[in-house]
Amino acid sequence: MKQMNRNLILLYIIKISQWFMLYMPVVKLFYEENNLDNFDLLLLHSIYSGIIFLAEVPSGYLSDVWGRKKTILTGLFLGTIGFVLYSIGTGFWPFLIAEIALGIGAGFTSGTDSALLYDTLAVSKRQQKYIWFEGFVSGTGNLAEALAGIMVTIIALNPVRGYYYLQTLITVCGFIAAFFLIEPKVHAFHASLNWRGIADIVKDTLWHNKILQRYIILSAIIGFSSISMAWLAQIYLFDTGLPAKYFGITWAALNGIAAIGSMISHKADLLLGKNLALVYILFFLSAGFFVAAGFIAPAGIIFLLIFYFVRGTAHPILKERIQHQTPSQIRATVLSVRSLLIRILFAILGPFLGAISEKLSLSAALITSGLVVLVPGTLIVFRIIRKKSA
């Protein structure tokens, strides 16, 4: 019980350090200060996704071999390096190097933190409570991002680079907290790291285990919707004509509502049931893109709030489905396969969406994202429901 309590508290602290993103409400302003446009913004963050794609599964397997704690420590150290580079760099190339460091760091922590949470609960035979704890850990991250938005509104720094200095200090706090994590005893280490082992897990996950395959693909599609909306929302706020002084508070509202969604995800899952919960997630997230595309005005932020609420409920529910199908010794690797697919989608489509937004319109980019979510997502949800009812 002592191990569980310590790890849970530290995971909350680490999540806050990762999601108290002071730079996020002003990232477009920061890029403009450094003579970068919408295409550069989405290109750099697509490269970031591509780097996570390259690091994702090897780092997840490393977590299963080397240990959860060491992998999280490494990821947070690289994240600190990334924000240091952002703090002192100017222009595209220094930012590219920063995104590479941040991408590798995110790849190391992604999946490993959820695996650590599940294994920590398993020590005290409380893994059935995972969706509740995952929802609250995720919700804490969203609340941290919301509070960051409020802080940006209250404390206006000029130049915007000052927010990146503060971000570096916040990331260091998470790095220090990770030193006190306890490796769960239920986690069985592999004997050694080898590429054949990684390939076997990926093949089994995406080919042989059909139900796990479908949940991972659906979760990847929903994850893509979250990332693409997060960046398109930056452009959306500009295009609505919303005064820049309200960006921080708007970002706080969006992430605050996402936190509420995360924290009640276990109730939504119980209320809707296993099948209807998937339909609810897919319908509202895909519809959010289409409605926002047709209503680019300050009042349209209401539709963004609905999108963010559903996004908050979606990730704990889908992660619980994946965790339930996965044994501890490959848990981080399997969760990394999920994140890998998310990053592949955004790495491929992110620059395309940026080009559409720049050359055509934001509405066209939003509609494209909505179709990417709706069409394959409908097919996957249908196959999951049909398999369960067979």
Secondary structure as UniProt FT lines:
FT   HELIX           2..19
FT   TURN            22..23
FT   HELIX           24..26
FT   HELIX           27..33
FT   TURN            34..35
FT   HELIX           38..66
FT   HELIX           68..88
FT   HELIX           92..109
FT   TURN            110..111
FT   HELIX           112..123
FT   TURN            124..125
FT   HELIX           127..129
FT   HELIX           130..154
FT   TURN            160..161
FT   HELIX           162..178
FT   TURN            179..180
FT   TURN            185..186
FT   HELIX           195..203
FT   HELIX           204..208
FT   HELIX           210..239
FT   TURN            240..241
FT   HELIX           244..246
FT   HELIX           247..263
FT   HELIX           265..293
FT   HELIX           298..300
FT   HELIX           301..324
FT   HELIX           328..330
FT   HELIX           331..359
FT   HELIX           362..389
//
